[in-house]
Every structure is written in C-alpha cells, then in structure tokens.
C-alpha cells in the first residue's frame, strides 16, 4: 500500500472505523490523520498503516498541509465532505 501525505484514507479499525481522513504525515509504520474537525492539523491522530485504506485517487494539496495554518482546517472539512459524498455515491 502506497500512502503518502495528502491522500484521503478510510480508517479500517478502532473507534474511527469507516471515517474519512487526510494523511498529514507518514513514517515507516504509522501515518498521522486529520479531518479538520475533531483532529486538527495541530493535533493529528497517529494510526498504523495496517489500519487505513486509501479511499480516493484525488489528494489534498500538500503545500497547504505543510503550511500548518489553522485556516486549512476549514478547507479539510470541505474537501473531506466532497470526497465522502463522491465515494459513497460510487458504492450505491
């Protein structure tokens, strides 16, 4: 699985199961997830790469994530809402 910064993923385990997130950073075994609402850029969730699955081919802008500005959280919420509607629409 090739997950990189900016990818949209779905959590496959834990209390976040079936929720959509954007990957803010990746290391060897873990990724850090944000959603702009509960998990903001200032405090991402650390999650094992085994427990996430790539959900979309479209990625969030990496340069915005790298900026670390609080205003990016609103953009994350809007982006994830659009991606979630698109992905769920494909499944139906």
N, C-alpha and C positions, 0 to 999 in steps of 0.2 A: 504494500500500500504506500503510495507516494503522496503524503500530505505535506503541504507547505503553508507558509504564512499567507493569510488572506482567504484560504479555502473555506467553503461552507461545509460543515460536518453535522452529522446527527449522532448524539450520544446513544450507545447501544447497551449501556449498563449503568447502574447507580440511580440515584434519585432524579437525575436529569434525563433518564432514558426517553428516547423519542423526541427530544428537544433539539432545536437547531442552534448552532453557534458558528462564530467565525474564529479561526485559529489566529491568535495574535503572535505566537512564537512556537518553535518546535526545537526539541533536542533529541537525543538518541532514542529514548523510550517514552517520552512524555510530550504532550502539547498543552498549550495554555489557551483556554477558551474564553471568549467574551460574547455577550449578547446585547450590550448597551443598556440593559435594564437592571437586572439583578447583579450581573457580572460585568462590571465596567472595566475600561482599559487600565485604570489604576489598580484594580484588584482582580486579575483573571483567575479562572479555575484551572488547576493542574490536573490533567487526566491522562491516563495511559493510552498510548496509541492503539492498543488492543481493544479499547472500549469506545472508539469512534469510527465512523464510516463516512467517507466523502459523499456529499449529497447533491452537489451541483458542479457543473463544469465552469460556471461563472464564479469569479473570485472578487472579494472586496479589495479595494485599492491599497496596496502595501504601503505606499508613501503616507497615506492618511493614518494607518495604524502606527507607523514609525514615529509620526509627529507626537503622538501621545496626548493630544489636546482633548479636553473634556467635551468639546463640541462634536467630536467624532462619534460619541455615544448615540446621539440622535440619528446620525446617518446610519449607524449599525442597526438600530431598531428598524428603521425604514427598509433598509436593504434586506434584512432577515425576514421581514414580513412579506416582501415581494417574492423572495426565493421560496419561502414556505408555501405560499399560495400556488406558485408555479409547480413545485414538486408534488404537492398534494393533488393538484389538478391533473397531473400526468398519471397518477396512480388510479384515479377514479375511472 
